[in-house]
Amino acid sequence: MFTEFLCPWQGLRDPAASSVTAAGKGDEPSRGTSPGSVGKRLQQELMNLMRSGDKGISAFPESDDLFKWVGTIHRAAGTVYEDLRYKLSLEFPSGYPYKAPTVKFLIPCYHPSVDMQGNICPDILKDKWSALCEVRTILLLIQRLLGEPNIHW
């Protein structure tokens, strides 16, 4: 069994993923995902994020709603975004992790991969989503995206 997995996008390694079973892209649960199991997964991801020690990213549930989080990204070192702090909303569907969360910038972000409504364009949040990805890797991807714009997304 692997203690790390390579997230299927952008080459981000996630050492916290050892607790996640091998589920591939597009895998659906054999039975419906219960809100309780989604809640447990989100609680585990919150703990993984807090323990990670990653610089420049954070996210926490909004009030008592575990399905709505507010995240921040800053310190995109060496970019024009370096001294800026961005606030994001993350909303998790009841089918999470088999369905991607909705992630939007809450503060205007002028970037080729972000539209005027704050929607993020990378395919990972759309048709290339994998149940192996988690909040931490999403935030790291967006942080890296700020430094490496891709006009082809």
Secondary structure, DSSP 8 states (H G I E B T S, - for coil): --S-EE-TTTT-EEGGGGGS----TT---SS---HHHHHHHHHHHHHHHHHH--TTEEEEEETTEEEEEEEEEE--TTSTTTT-EEEEEEE--TTTTTS--EEEESS---BTTB-TTSBB--GGGTTT--TT--HHHHHHHHHHHHHS--TT-
